[in-house]
Amino acid sequence: AQSVSQHNHHVILSEAASLELGCNYSYGGTVNLFWYVQYPGQHLQLLLKYFSGDPLVKGIKGFEAEFIKSKFSFNLRKPSVQWSDTAEYFCAVNADNAGNMLTFGGGTRLMVKP
Amino acid sequence: GAGVSQSPRYKVAKRGQDVALRCDPISGHVSLFWYQQALGQGPEFLTYFQNEAQLDKSGLPSDRFFAERPEGSVSTLKIQRTQQEDSAVYLCASRTSGSRAGELFFGEGSRLTVL
């Protein structure tokens, strides 16, 4: 079975600081990769996705993520965070042997201080 | 509606009671998913429907959990004889037939507390 690890459970940054959230997965086959975000009081929503092609993908609000197959990683980055980025971020994987199942990491809670 | 709607938003049950949680997906979305999110953890897959057919129920933790989607639209997750370990947020998600696996629209969840 696939597993997804997010190493940072809580991150606190000041505005304008750079962000990198780690995500590693355990499956050796073909994967589709996702980052979801949950803002306070809101539902989970898709931030960005990778299916194939350019391993550097760009999402909404200036976020990007890089797929490094050799490291089984899909880290999320943003050059300069804003207070409004305060949220919980979840990495998720859909493996080619898992049908429609999406496996989530445990989440990283980001707090951006104004 | 514009998004995935879930009800009730909050439910408190005494241990042993049965509960039913409702999900109304985005209109036209053929695929519907239920996830369970325990406190401080990521969502975990429970079950998946395509229209009215339940194609995967491998994530249901016990036979006390039952889900249905009889007309291929609204879905109900039923938990019988609730236990304290059932306390969690139950998330419903849906997607269109044209989207890729993993591209889900989530509801706000139903928070179940079992006393």
Interface residues (C-beta under 8 A of the other chain):
Chain A: V4 Q6 N32 F34 Y36 Q42 H43 L44 Q45 L46 K49 F51 F90 A92 N94 G99 N100 M101 L102 T103 F104 G105 G106 G107
Chain B: G3 V4 S31 F33 Y35 G40 Q41 G42 P43 E44 F45 Y48 L55 D56 S58 G59 L91 A93 R100 A101 G102 E103 L104 F105 F106 G107 E108 G109
